Amino acid sequence: MMADARQAAEGVARASYGRLVALLSARTRDIAAAEDALAEAFRAALETWSVRGVPERPEAWLLIAARRAFGHTLRHRAVRDAAAATLSLLEAETHGEASPVFPDERLKLLFVCAHPAIDGAARTPLMLQTVLGLDAGRIAAAFVTAPATMAQRLVRAKAKIRDAGIRFEEPDADALPARLASVLSAIYAAYGTGWDEGLGTGLTGEAIFLGRLLVALQPDAPEARGLLALMLHCEARAQARRGPDGAYVRLAEQDTRLWSPELIAEAEGHLIVAARRATFGRFQTEAAIQSVHAQRAVTGTTDLRALCTLYDLLAEHAPTIGVLVSRAAIHGEASGPEIGLALLDALDSDRVASYQSFWAVRAHLLRAAGRRAEAAPALDRAIGLSDDPAVRAYLARQR
């Protein structure tokens, strides 16, 4: 029965973690204490459910257990009253009327966590941890930041929420546009984390689901459609990323017959609608880059010049380290490896020191330039920084 208990607990954590934390901290706004109480409830659930079986309403069981632990910690609320209030809220959410604005509880919580009083640098990480259940290490990887630094950022953000008495209330429709950028970043980071971790994590599917809901909620927001188009284009190639033996396959070497024409068509439709607004957007531009790659399934070639133009535009408006490294790679392919290497050399050495893609691209361009003696240590660095065994094996074969 332990396997059933673990499966049930993982299911609740995946589907309802953010909602449980929000309900626990609704009155006190102490997210850290709510998370601690929920962790204790999950521990108790594994012990109890493996003996007595999984309850009919595991989410409600966890809420009662977490409220009990929360009450012991906070000491200023009766456990029974708190549990009863929580169950009433849960009953209303499960069987009562839906939110007048939001079609999904997690999407609502993402907008709640995008409160303007919360530090902008902490909003997206807070959403990833509180609503989507990612730990500090996985969030840090998404932001190319040390895990300890990200953990401190999250602790400070939660402390400010508690000390400033920021109220976690559902925003009305007029407040959504100002919070949209942070929500888009969180969904994109969740998708990227799932993509990096490989097939079967569930995060990519969850991110796409939230992206579709967001487009339904904000149909006139071009960046919402741009993000959905970007994720769909990437997801269309999911089955081609690995060979029959599980080996990593580069985008340029993928069998386009394995790409999903349905997802590509859906992505193109959203990108066309977004483009009608004629306004620049980071996610629209990234989706356009993926659209250029998708054309290889029709033409058999990749328009490198179009990619260079799009990456130059993206680097001007959204110069993230990932964008700058990808821009160098494309210019190296289009104009020669030395051009790409010059762009890599112009980057801040501290920002790229532990960024795996930088070293992989550098090794590739050095080899293309015939500078194999210099390529070897860069390739070794890329191998050492790779978390994906298939990518490590691919790079090791090159080495």
C-alpha positions as YAML, in Angstrom:
chain: A
units: angstrom
residues:
- id: 1
  name: MET
  ca: [0.00, 0.00, 0.00]
- id: 2
  name: MET
  ca: [3.01, 2.28, 0.29]
- id: 3
  name: ALA
  ca: [3.12, 2.60, -3.50]
- id: 4
  name: ASP
  ca: [-0.55, 3.68, -3.57]
- id: 5
  name: ALA
  ca: [0.04, 6.17, -0.77]
- id: 6
  name: ARG
  ca: [3.06, 7.67, -2.50]
- id: 7
  name: GLN
  ca: [1.24, 7.88, -5.84]
- id: 8
  name: ALA
  ca: [-1.74, 9.61, -4.23]
- id: 9
  name: ALA
  ca: [0.48, 12.08, -2.35]
- id: 10
  name: GLU
  ca: [2.46, 12.89, -5.49]
- id: 11
  name: GLY
  ca: [-0.79, 13.43, -7.39]
- id: 12
  name: VAL
  ca: [-2.08, 15.93, -4.84]
- id: 13
  name: ALA
  ca: [1.29, 17.70, -4.72]
- id: 14
  name: ARG
  ca: [1.39, 18.02, -8.49]
- id: 15
  name: ALA
  ca: [-2.19, 19.22, -8.89]
- id: 16
  name: SER
  ca: [-2.90, 21.18, -5.71]
- id: 17
  name: TYR
  ca: [0.32, 22.19, -3.95]
- id: 18
  name: GLY
  ca: [-0.08, 25.87, -4.72]
- id: 19
  name: ARG
  ca: [-3.74, 25.93, -3.72]
- id: 20
  name: LEU
  ca: [-3.00, 24.22, -0.41]
- id: 21
  name: VAL
  ca: [-0.25, 26.70, 0.43]
- id: 22
  name: ALA
  ca: [-2.50, 29.60, -0.52]
- id: 23
  name: LEU
  ca: [-5.34, 28.33, 1.67]
- id: 24
  name: LEU
  ca: [-3.00, 27.72, 4.60]
- id: 25
  name: SER
  ca: [-1.48, 31.19, 4.40]
- id: 26
  name: ALA
  ca: [-4.63, 33.07, 3.40]
- id: 27
  name: ARG
  ca: [-5.03, 34.75, 6.80]
- id: 28
  name: THR
  ca: [-1.51, 34.90, 8.17]
- id: 29
  name: ARG
  ca: [0.33, 35.43, 4.84]
- id: 30
  name: ASP
  ca: [3.20, 33.39, 6.29]
- id: 31
  name: ILE
  ca: [4.09, 31.27, 3.24]
- id: 32
  name: ALA
  ca: [7.19, 29.69, 4.81]
- id: 33
  name: ALA
  ca: [5.22, 28.41, 7.79]
- id: 34
  name: ALA
  ca: [2.47, 27.15, 5.50]
- id: 35
  name: GLU
  ca: [4.99, 25.20, 3.41]
- id: 36
  name: ASP
  ca: [6.54, 23.69, 6.55]
- id: 37
  name: ALA
  ca: [3.11, 22.61, 7.77]
- id: 38
  name: LEU
  ca: [2.24, 21.11, 4.41]
- id: 39
  name: ALA
  ca: [5.52, 19.18, 4.31]
- id: 40
  name: GLU
  ca: [4.67, 17.72, 7.72]
- id: 41
  name: ALA
  ca: [1.20, 16.80, 6.47]
- id: 42
  name: PHE
  ca: [2.65, 14.95, 3.46]
- id: 43
  name: ARG
  ca: [5.04, 13.07, 5.75]
- id: 44
  name: ALA
  ca: [2.15, 12.04, 7.98]
- id: 45
  name: ALA
  ca: [0.08, 11.05, 4.95]
- id: 46
  name: LEU
  ca: [2.69, 8.59, 3.70]
- id: 47
  name: GLU
  ca: [2.81, 6.92, 7.12]
- id: 48
  name: THR
  ca: [-0.95, 6.81, 7.65]
- id: 49
  name: TRP
  ca: [-2.18, 6.04, 4.15]
- id: 50
  name: SER
  ca: [0.25, 3.15, 3.73]
- id: 51
  name: VAL
  ca: [-1.46, 1.47, 6.72]
- id: 52
  name: ARG
  ca: [-5.09, 2.62, 6.54]
- id: 53
  name: GLY
  ca: [-5.37, 3.23, 2.80]
- id: 54
  name: VAL
  ca: [-5.77, 6.43, 0.82]
- id: 55
  name: PRO
  ca: [-8.76, 8.49, 2.04]
- id: 56
  name: GLU
  ca: [-11.63, 9.35, -0.27]
- id: 57
  name: ARG
  ca: [-10.58, 13.02, -0.27]
- id: 58
  name: PRO
  ca: [-6.79, 13.05, 0.15]
- id: 59
  name: GLU
  ca: [-6.59, 16.80, -0.46]
- id: 60
  name: ALA
  ca: [-8.99, 17.52, 2.41]
- id: 61
  name: TRP
  ca: [-7.09, 15.07, 4.64]
- id: 62
  name: LEU
  ca: [-3.85, 16.92, 3.92]
- id: 63
  name: LEU
  ca: [-5.46, 20.28, 4.60]
- id: 64
  name: ILE
  ca: [-6.68, 19.16, 8.02]
- id: 65
  name: ALA
  ca: [-3.27, 17.70, 8.90]
- id: 66
  name: ALA
  ca: [-1.46, 20.80, 7.66]
- id: 67
  name: ARG
  ca: [-3.83, 23.10, 9.54]
- id: 68
  name: ARG
  ca: [-3.15, 21.16, 12.70]
- id: 69
  name: ALA
  ca: [0.61, 21.53, 12.26]
- id: 70
  name: PHE
  ca: [0.14, 25.17, 11.27]
- id: 71
  name: GLY
  ca: [-1.90, 25.85, 14.40]
- id: 72
  name: HIS
  ca: [0.75, 24.33, 16.63]
- id: 73
  name: THR
  ca: [3.33, 26.65, 15.07]
- id: 74
  name: LEU
  ca: [1.41, 29.90, 14.96]
- id: 75
  name: ARG
  ca: [-0.43, 29.49, 18.31]
- id: 76
  name: HIS
  ca: [-2.91, 32.25, 17.56]
- id: 77
  name: ARG
  ca: [-5.69, 30.24, 15.97]
- id: 78
  name: ALA
  ca: [-7.70, 27.29, 17.17]
- id: 79
  name: VAL
  ca: [-6.93, 24.24, 15.08]
- id: 80
  name: ARG
  ca: [-10.53, 23.09, 14.91]
- id: 81
  name: ASP
  ca: [-11.83, 26.44, 13.67]
- id: 82
  name: ALA
  ca: [-9.05, 26.74, 11.14]
- id: 83
  name: ALA
  ca: [-9.63, 23.24, 9.80]
- id: 84
  name: ALA
  ca: [-13.37, 23.84, 9.56]
- id: 85
  name: ALA
  ca: [-12.83, 27.13, 7.72]
- id: 86
  name: THR
  ca: [-10.41, 25.46, 5.34]
- id: 87
  name: LEU
  ca: [-12.79, 22.60, 4.60]
- id: 88
  name: SER
  ca: [-15.53, 25.11, 3.86]
- id: 89
  name: LEU
  ca: [-13.24, 26.89, 1.43]
- id: 90
  name: LEU
  ca: [-12.22, 23.62, -0.18]
- id: 91
  name: GLU
  ca: [-15.85, 22.54, -0.51]
- id: 92
  name: ALA
  ca: [-16.69, 25.84, -2.17]
- id: 93
  name: GLU
  ca: [-13.79, 25.50, -4.59]
- id: 94
  name: THR
  ca: [-14.60, 21.89, -5.42]
- id: 95
  name: HIS
  ca: [-18.37, 22.07, -5.73]
- id: 96
  name: GLY
  ca: [-19.28, 25.74, -5.58]
- id: 97
  name: GLU
  ca: [-19.15, 28.58, -8.05]
- id: 98
  name: ALA
  ca: [-15.95, 29.18, -9.98]
- id: 99
  name: SER
  ca: [-13.94, 32.37, -9.82]
- id: 100
  name: PRO
  ca: [-15.63, 35.09, -11.89]
- id: 101
  name: VAL
  ca: [-12.28, 35.87, -13.55]
- id: 102
  name: PHE
  ca: [-10.10, 32.75, -13.54]
- id: 103
  name: PRO
  ca: [-10.87, 29.36, -15.11]
- id: 104
  name: ASP
  ca: [-8.19, 27.56, -13.07]
- id: 105
  name: GLU
  ca: [-7.00, 27.81, -9.47]
- id: 106
  name: ARG
  ca: [-3.30, 27.60, -10.32]
- id: 107
  name: LEU
  ca: [-3.59, 30.34, -12.91]
- id: 108
  name: LYS
  ca: [-5.32, 32.52, -10.34]
- id: 109
  name: LEU
  ca: [-2.55, 31.89, -7.81]
- id: 110
  name: LEU
  ca: [0.09, 32.85, -10.37]
- id: 111
  name: PHE
  ca: [-1.59, 36.24, -10.76]
- id: 112
  name: VAL
  ca: [-1.95, 36.53, -6.98]
- id: 113
  name: CYS
  ca: [1.81, 35.97, -6.57]
- id: 114
  name: ALA
  ca: [2.49, 38.68, -9.18]
- id: 115
  name: HIS
  ca: [1.38, 41.29, -6.63]
- id: 116
  name: PRO
  ca: [3.11, 44.62, -7.46]
- id: 117
  name: ALA
  ca: [4.28, 45.03, -3.85]
- id: 118
  name: ILE
  ca: [6.50, 41.93, -4.20]
- id: 119
  name: ASP
  ca: [10.01, 42.53, -5.53]
- id: 120
  name: GLY
  ca: [10.00, 42.00, -9.29]
- id: 121
  name: ALA
  ca: [13.04, 39.73, -9.19]
- id: 122
  name: ALA
  ca: [11.30, 37.43, -6.72]
- id: 123
  name: ARG
  ca: [7.84, 37.17, -8.27]
- id: 124
  name: THR
  ca: [8.58, 34.48, -10.84]
- id: 125
  name: PRO
  ca: [10.69, 32.32, -8.47]
- id: 126
  name: LEU
  ca: [7.95, 32.66, -5.84]
- id: 127
  name: MET
  ca: [5.35, 31.44, -8.33]
- id: 128
  name: LEU
  ca: [7.51, 28.51, -9.35]
- id: 129
  name: GLN
  ca: [7.99, 27.40, -5.76]
- id: 130
  name: THR
  ca: [4.63, 28.23, -4.21]
- id: 131
  name: VAL
  ca: [2.24, 27.43, -7.06]
- id: 132
  name: LEU
  ca: [4.13, 24.91, -9.21]
- id: 133
  name: GLY
  ca: [6.11, 23.20, -6.44]
- id: 134
  name: LEU
  ca: [9.66, 23.56, -7.78]
- id: 135
  name: ASP
  ca: [12.50, 23.53, -5.27]
- id: 136
  name: ALA
  ca: [15.14, 26.26, -5.01]
- id: 137
  name: GLY
  ca: [17.74, 24.21, -6.89]
- id: 138
  name: ARG
  ca: [15.54, 23.73, -9.95]
- id: 139
  name: ILE
  ca: [14.48, 27.38, -9.88]
- id: 140
  name: ALA
  ca: [18.10, 28.48, -9.62]
- id: 141
  name: ALA
  ca: [19.00, 26.41, -12.67]
- id: 142
  name: ALA
  ca: [16.25, 28.12, -14.67]
- id: 143
  name: PHE
  ca: [17.69, 31.54, -13.77]
- id: 144
  name: VAL
  ca: [21.37, 30.53, -14.05]
- id: 145
  name: THR
  ca: [21.82, 31.41, -10.38]
- id: 146
  name: ALA
  ca: [23.46, 29.63, -7.46]
- id: 147
  name: PRO
  ca: [20.90, 27.60, -5.46]
- id: 148
  name: ALA
  ca: [21.92, 29.31, -2.21]
- id: 149
  name: THR
  ca: [21.37, 32.72, -3.79]
- id: 150
  name: MET
  ca: [17.93, 31.72, -5.05]
- id: 151
  name: ALA
  ca: [16.99, 30.24, -1.67]
- id: 152
  name: GLN
  ca: [17.93, 33.50, 0.05]
- id: 153
  name: ARG
  ca: [15.91, 35.48, -2.48]
- id: 154
  name: LEU
  ca: [12.85, 33.37, -1.79]
- id: 155
  name: VAL
  ca: [13.27, 33.62, 1.98]
- id: 156
  name: ARG
  ca: [13.55, 37.41, 1.78]
- id: 157
  name: ALA
  ca: [10.47, 37.63, -0.46]
- id: 158
  name: LYS
  ca: [8.37, 35.55, 1.92]
- id: 159
  name: ALA
  ca: [9.59, 37.55, 4.91]
- id: 160
  name: LYS
  ca: [8.60, 40.78, 3.20]
- id: 161
  name: ILE
  ca: [5.16, 39.40, 2.39]
- id: 162
  name: ARG
  ca: [4.70, 38.47, 6.03]
- id: 163
  name: ASP
  ca: [6.15, 41.66, 7.54]
- id: 164
  name: ALA
  ca: [4.44, 44.04, 5.13]
- id: 165
  name: GLY
  ca: [1.11, 42.28, 5.52]
- id: 166
  name: ILE
  ca: [0.65, 41.89, 1.77]
- id: 167
  name: ARG
  ca: [-2.80, 40.43, 1.24]
- id: 168
  name: PHE
  ca: [-3.15, 37.51, -1.14]
- id: 169
  name: GLU
  ca: [-6.38, 38.44, -2.82]
- id: 170
  name: GLU
  ca: [-7.72, 37.56, -6.24]
- id: 171
  name: PRO
  ca: [-7.01, 40.51, -8.58]
- id: 172
  name: ASP
  ca: [-9.85, 41.85, -10.68]
- id: 173
  name: ALA
  ca: [-9.74, 41.81, -14.47]
- id: 174
  name: ASP
  ca: [-8.39, 45.37, -14.69]
- id: 175
  name: ALA
  ca: [-5.28, 44.42, -12.71]
- id: 176
  name: LEU
  ca: [-4.28, 41.47, -14.93]
- id: 177
  name: PRO
  ca: [-2.35, 43.29, -17.70]
- id: 178
  name: ALA
  ca: [0.11, 44.79, -15.20]
- id: 179
  name: ARG
  ca: [0.82, 41.32, -13.77]
- id: 180
  name: LEU
  ca: [0.89, 39.43, -17.05]
- id: 181
  name: ALA
  ca: [4.64, 39.63, -17.73]
- id: 182
  name: SER
  ca: [5.53, 37.94, -14.43]
- id: 183
  name: VAL
  ca: [3.01, 35.17, -15.03]
- id: 184
  name: LEU
  ca: [4.33, 34.58, -18.55]
- id: 185
  name: SER
  ca: [7.87, 34.32, -17.20]
- id: 186
  name: ALA
  ca: [6.80, 31.76, -14.61]
- id: 187
  name: ILE
  ca: [5.02, 29.55, -17.14]
- id: 188
  name: TYR
  ca: [7.97, 29.81, -19.52]
- id: 189
  name: ALA
  ca: [10.44, 28.91, -16.76]
- id: 190
  name: ALA
  ca: [8.30, 25.93, -15.77]
- id: 191
  name: TYR
  ca: [8.23, 24.71, -19.37]
- id: 192
  name: GLY
  ca: [11.99, 25.19, -19.73]
- id: 193
  name: THR
  ca: [12.63, 23.26, -16.53]
- id: 194
  name: GLY
  ca: [10.48, 20.37, -17.71]
- id: 195
  name: TRP
  ca: [12.16, 20.46, -21.12]
- id: 196
  name: ASP
  ca: [15.64, 20.33, -19.59]
- id: 197
  name: GLU
  ca: [14.67, 17.45, -17.31]
- id: 198
  name: GLY
  ca: [13.42, 15.37, -20.22]
- id: 199
  name: LEU
  ca: [10.25, 13.53, -21.17]
- id: 200
  name: GLY
  ca: [7.85, 12.37, -18.52]
- id: 201
  name: THR
  ca: [8.25, 15.11, -15.89]
- id: 202
  name: GLY
  ca: [4.75, 16.52, -16.47]
- id: 203
  name: LEU
  ca: [5.95, 20.11, -16.18]
- id: 204
  name: THR
  ca: [5.92, 20.77, -19.93]
- id: 205
  name: GLY
  ca: [2.35, 19.57, -20.24]
- id: 206
  name: GLU
  ca: [1.27, 21.60, -17.24]
- id: 207
  name: ALA
  ca: [2.92, 24.73, -18.65]
- id: 208
  name: ILE
  ca: [1.19, 24.30, -22.01]
- id: 209
  name: PHE
  ca: [-2.13, 23.72, -20.24]
- id: 210
  name: LEU
  ca: [-1.67, 26.96, -18.29]
- id: 211
  name: GLY
  ca: [-0.61, 28.73, -21.48]
- id: 212
  name: ARG
  ca: [-3.83, 27.72, -23.23]
- id: 213
  name: LEU
  ca: [-5.87, 28.87, -20.24]
- id: 214
  name: LEU
  ca: [-4.02, 32.17, -20.24]
- id: 215
  name: VAL
  ca: [-4.81, 32.76, -23.92]
- id: 216
  name: ALA
  ca: [-8.47, 32.03, -23.18]
- id: 217
  name: LEU
  ca: [-8.34, 34.50, -20.30]
- id: 218
  name: GLN
  ca: [-6.43, 37.19, -22.24]
- id: 219
  name: PRO
  ca: [-7.19, 36.54, -25.94]
- id: 220
  name: ASP
  ca: [-6.05, 40.01, -27.00]
- id: 221
  name: ALA
  ca: [-2.63, 39.77, -25.28]
- id: 222
  name: PRO
  ca: [-0.11, 39.05, -28.07]
- id: 223
  name: GLU
  ca: [2.59, 37.90, -25.66]
- id: 224
  name: ALA
  ca: [0.30, 35.26, -24.16]
- id: 225
  name: ARG
  ca: [-0.21, 33.85, -27.65]
- id: 226
  name: GLY
  ca: [3.50, 34.24, -28.36]
- id: 227
  name: LEU
  ca: [4.42, 32.15, -25.32]
- id: 228
  name: LEU
  ca: [1.90, 29.45, -26.20]
- id: 229
  name: ALA
  ca: [3.19, 29.35, -29.79]
- id: 230
  name: LEU
  ca: [6.76, 29.06, -28.51]
- id: 231
  name: MET
  ca: [5.95, 26.14, -26.23]
- id: 232
  name: LEU
  ca: [3.89, 24.36, -28.88]
- id: 233
  name: HIS
  ca: [6.68, 24.66, -31.46]
- id: 234
  name: CYS
  ca: [9.15, 23.17, -29.00]
- id: 235
  name: GLU
  ca: [6.75, 20.46, -27.91]
- id: 236
  name: ALA
  ca: [6.14, 19.51, -31.53]
- id: 237
  name: ARG
  ca: [9.74, 18.24, -31.65]
- id: 238
  name: ALA
  ca: [9.66, 16.35, -28.35]
- id: 239
  name: GLN
  ca: [9.65, 12.87, -29.90]
- id: 240
  name: ALA
  ca: [12.62, 13.70, -32.14]
- id: 241
  name: ARG
  ca: [14.93, 14.83, -29.34]
- id: 242
  name: ARG
  ca: [16.07, 11.30, -28.56]
- id: 243
  name: GLY
  ca: [17.06, 8.43, -30.80]
- id: 244
  name: PRO
  ca: [15.66, 4.89, -30.49]
- id: 245
  name: ASP
  ca: [18.39, 4.14, -27.94]
- id: 246
  name: GLY
  ca: [17.68, 7.31, -25.95]
- id: 247
  name: ALA
  ca: [20.66, 9.19, -27.40]
- id: 248
  name: TYR
  ca: [20.47, 12.99, -27.60]
- id: 249
  name: VAL
  ca: [19.76, 14.39, -31.10]
- id: 250
  name: ARG
  ca: [20.60, 18.00, -31.98]
- id: 251
  name: LEU
  ca: [17.87, 20.12, -33.53]
- id: 252
  name: ALA
  ca: [19.73, 20.35, -36.85]
- id: 253
  name: GLU
  ca: [19.99, 16.53, -36.97]
- id: 254
  name: GLN
  ca: [16.42, 15.68, -35.95]
- id: 255
  name: ASP
  ca: [14.17, 13.66, -38.23]
- id: 256
  name: THR
  ca: [11.44, 16.14, -39.17]
- id: 257
  name: ARG
  ca: [9.05, 13.25, -39.87]
- id: 258
  name: LEU
  ca: [8.84, 12.84, -36.09]
- id: 259
  name: TRP
  ca: [7.71, 16.43, -35.57]
- id: 260
  name: SER
  ca: [4.02, 16.94, -34.83]
- id: 261
  name: PRO
  ca: [2.32, 18.82, -37.70]
- id: 262
  name: GLU
  ca: [-0.77, 19.40, -35.53]
- id: 263
  name: LEU
  ca: [1.19, 21.21, -32.82]
- id: 264
  name: ILE
  ca: [3.14, 23.19, -35.42]
- id: 265
  name: ALA
  ca: [-0.09, 24.28, -37.08]
- id: 266
  name: GLU
  ca: [-1.57, 25.32, -33.75]
- id: 267
  name: ALA
  ca: [1.57, 27.28, -32.90]
- id: 268
  name: GLU
  ca: [1.54, 29.06, -36.27]
- id: 269
  name: GLY
  ca: [-2.09, 30.02, -35.80]
- id: 270
  name: HIS
  ca: [-1.38, 31.72, -32.45]
- id: 271
  name: LEU
  ca: [1.70, 33.43, -33.87]
- id: 272
  name: ILE
  ca: [-0.28, 34.85, -36.79]
- id: 273
  name: VAL
  ca: [-2.95, 36.25, -34.47]
- id: 274
  name: ALA
  ca: [-0.29, 37.77, -32.19]
- id: 275
  name: ALA
  ca: [1.55, 39.35, -35.14]
- id: 276
  name: ARG
  ca: [-1.56, 41.30, -36.13]
- id: 277
  name: ARG
  ca: [-0.98, 43.57, -33.12]
- id: 278
  name: ALA
  ca: [2.33, 44.67, -34.71]
- id: 279
  name: THR
  ca: [4.06, 45.10, -31.35]
- id: 280
  name: PHE
  ca: [7.39, 43.61, -30.34]
- id: 281
  name: GLY
  ca: [7.30, 40.90, -27.74]
- id: 282
  name: ARG
  ca: [10.00, 38.64, -26.38]
- id: 283
  name: PHE
  ca: [7.88, 35.52, -26.59]
- id: 284
  name: GLN
  ca: [6.53, 36.36, -30.03]
- id: 285
  name: THR
  ca: [10.09, 36.74, -31.27]
- id: 286
  name: GLU
  ca: [11.22, 33.47, -29.69]
- id: 287
  name: ALA
  ca: [8.21, 31.76, -31.23]
- id: 288
  name: ALA
  ca: [9.12, 33.25, -34.63]
- id: 289
  name: ILE
  ca: [12.61, 31.75, -34.23]
- id: 290
  name: GLN
  ca: [11.08, 28.35, -33.63]
- id: 291
  name: SER
  ca: [8.80, 28.90, -36.62]
- id: 292
  name: VAL
  ca: [11.86, 29.37, -38.83]
- id: 293
  name: HIS
  ca: [13.25, 26.06, -37.56]
- id: 294
  name: ALA
  ca: [9.88, 24.41, -38.19]
- id: 295
  name: GLN
  ca: [10.06, 25.36, -41.88]
- id: 296
  name: ARG
  ca: [12.78, 22.75, -42.34]
- id: 297
  name: ALA
  ca: [10.03, 20.12, -42.28]
- id: 298
  name: VAL
  ca: [8.70, 21.72, -45.51]
- id: 299
  name: THR
  ca: [11.77, 23.17, -47.28]
- id: 300
  name: GLY
  ca: [14.47, 20.84, -46.03]
- id: 301
  name: THR
  ca: [16.67, 23.83, -45.12]
- id: 302
  name: THR
  ca: [16.97, 26.38, -42.30]
- id: 303
  name: ASP
  ca: [17.03, 30.10, -43.09]
- id: 304
  name: LEU
  ca: [20.05, 31.12, -41.02]
- id: 305
  name: ARG
  ca: [19.85, 34.78, -42.08]
- id: 306
  name: ALA
  ca: [16.29, 35.04, -40.81]
- id: 307
  name: LEU
  ca: [17.42, 33.50, -37.52]
- id: 308
  name: CYS
  ca: [20.27, 36.02, -37.24]
- id: 309
  name: THR
  ca: [17.84, 38.90, -37.73]
- id: 310
  name: LEU
  ca: [15.42, 37.57, -35.14]
- id: 311
  name: TYR
  ca: [18.16, 36.86, -32.59]
- id: 312
  name: ASP
  ca: [19.60, 40.36, -33.08]
- id: 313
  name: LEU
  ca: [16.15, 41.81, -32.36]
- id: 314
  name: LEU
  ca: [15.69, 39.56, -29.35]
- id: 315
  name: ALA
  ca: [19.14, 40.38, -27.95]
- id: 316
  name: GLU
  ca: [18.38, 44.08, -28.21]
- id: 317
  name: HIS
  ca: [15.19, 43.84, -26.17]
- id: 318
  name: ALA
  ca: [15.72, 40.77, -23.97]
- id: 319
  name: PRO
  ca: [19.48, 40.16, -23.57]
- id: 320
  name: THR
  ca: [19.32, 37.09, -21.35]
- id: 321
  name: ILE
  ca: [22.39, 34.90, -21.23]
- id: 322
  name: GLY
  ca: [20.54, 32.15, -23.09]
- id: 323
  name: VAL
  ca: [19.55, 34.51, -25.91]
- id: 324
  name: LEU
  ca: [23.07, 35.92, -26.26]
- id: 325
  name: VAL
  ca: [24.68, 32.48, -26.43]
- id: 326
  name: SER
  ca: [22.12, 31.26, -28.98]
- id: 327
  name: ARG
  ca: [22.70, 34.41, -31.03]
- id: 328
  name: ALA
  ca: [26.42, 33.71, -31.11]
- id: 329
  name: ALA
  ca: [25.78, 30.14, -32.21]
- id: 330
  name: ILE
  ca: [23.53, 31.19, -35.10]
- id: 331
  name: HIS
  ca: [25.89, 33.92, -36.29]
- id: 332
  name: GLY
  ca: [28.71, 31.39, -36.12]
- id: 333
  name: GLU
  ca: [26.74, 29.04, -38.35]
- id: 334
  name: ALA
  ca: [25.71, 31.79, -40.79]
- id: 335
  name: SER
  ca: [28.87, 33.92, -40.99]
- id: 336
  name: GLY
  ca: [31.67, 31.65, -39.83]
- id: 337
  name: PRO
  ca: [32.82, 30.32, -36.45]
- id: 338
  name: GLU
  ca: [35.13, 33.25, -35.71]
- id: 339
  name: ILE
  ca: [32.16, 35.64, -35.81]
- id: 340
  name: GLY
  ca: [30.33, 33.50, -33.30]
- id: 341
  name: LEU
  ca: [33.39, 33.19, -31.09]
- id: 342
  name: ALA
  ca: [33.81, 36.98, -31.06]
- id: 343
  name: LEU
  ca: [30.23, 37.33, -29.81]
- id: 344
  name: LEU
  ca: [30.89, 34.74, -27.09]
- id: 345
  name: ASP
  ca: [34.09, 36.48, -26.03]
- id: 346
  name: ALA
  ca: [32.14, 39.72, -25.56]
- id: 347
  name: LEU
  ca: [29.96, 38.17, -22.87]
- id: 348
  name: ASP
  ca: [30.52, 38.71, -19.15]
- id: 349
  name: SER
  ca: [32.79, 35.87, -18.00]
- id: 350
  name: ASP
  ca: [31.08, 35.70, -14.60]
- id: 351
  name: ARG
  ca: [27.66, 35.20, -16.18]
- id: 352
  name: VAL
  ca: [28.80, 32.32, -18.39]
- id: 353
  name: ALA
  ca: [31.22, 30.57, -16.04]
- id: 354
  name: SER
  ca: [28.71, 27.91, -15.03]
- id: 355
  name: TYR
  ca: [26.38, 28.10, -18.04]
- id: 356
  name: GLN
  ca: [26.59, 24.76, -19.81]
- id: 357
  name: SER
  ca: [25.30, 25.96, -23.19]
- id: 358
  name: PHE
  ca: [28.04, 28.60, -23.43]
- id: 359
  name: TRP
  ca: [30.76, 25.97, -23.19]
- id: 360
  name: ALA
  ca: [29.03, 23.57, -25.56]
- id: 361
  name: VAL
  ca: [28.59, 26.29, -28.20]
- id: 362
  name: ARG
  ca: [32.14, 27.51, -27.68]
- id: 363
  name: ALA
  ca: [33.52, 24.00, -28.12]
- id: 364
  name: HIS
  ca: [31.47, 23.53, -31.29]
- id: 365
  name: LEU
  ca: [32.63, 26.82, -32.82]
- id: 366
  name: LEU
  ca: [36.27, 26.23, -31.88]
- id: 367
  name: ARG
  ca: [36.18, 22.82, -33.56]
- id: 368
  name: ALA
  ca: [34.55, 24.36, -36.65]
- id: 369
  name: ALA
  ca: [37.35, 26.95, -36.72]
- id: 370
  name: GLY
  ca: [39.98, 24.21, -36.58]
- id: 371
  name: ARG
  ca: [41.09, 25.24, -33.09]
- id: 372
  name: ARG
  ca: [40.79, 21.75, -31.63]
- id: 373
  name: ALA
  ca: [43.36, 22.22, -28.87]
- id: 374
  name: GLU
  ca: [41.21, 25.03, -27.45]
- id: 375
  name: ALA
  ca: [37.98, 23.14, -28.08]
- id: 376
  name: ALA
  ca: [38.95, 20.20, -25.85]
- id: 377
  name: PRO
  ca: [38.90, 22.01, -22.47]
- id: 378
  name: ALA
  ca: [35.70, 23.87, -23.42]
- id: 379
  name: LEU
  ca: [34.08, 20.54, -24.27]
- id: 380
  name: ASP
  ca: [35.27, 19.08, -20.97]
- id: 381
  name: ARG
  ca: [33.69, 22.04, -19.17]
- id: 382
  name: ALA
  ca: [30.41, 21.50, -21.03]
- id: 383
  name: ILE
  ca: [30.42, 17.81, -20.14]
- id: 384
  name: GLY
  ca: [31.05, 18.60, -16.48]
- id: 385
  name: LEU
  ca: [28.17, 21.07, -16.35]
- id: 386
  name: SER
  ca: [25.64, 18.77, -18.07]
- id: 387
  name: ASP
  ca: [22.89, 17.35, -15.89]
- id: 388
  name: ASP
  ca: [21.33, 15.31, -18.69]
- id: 389
  name: PRO
  ca: [23.10, 11.93, -19.11]
- id: 390
  name: ALA
  ca: [22.13, 11.80, -22.81]
- id: 391
  name: VAL
  ca: [23.67, 15.22, -23.45]
- id: 392
  name: ARG
  ca: [26.79, 14.22, -21.53]
- id: 393
  name: ALA
  ca: [27.11, 11.09, -23.64]
- id: 394
  name: TYR
  ca: [26.64, 13.11, -26.84]
- id: 395
  name: LEU
  ca: [29.39, 15.56, -25.86]
- id: 396
  name: ALA
  ca: [31.65, 12.73, -24.70]
- id: 397
  name: ARG
  ca: [31.40, 11.17, -28.17]
- id: 398
  name: GLN
  ca: [32.54, 14.45, -29.66]
- id: 399
  name: ARG
  ca: [35.41, 14.61, -27.18]
...
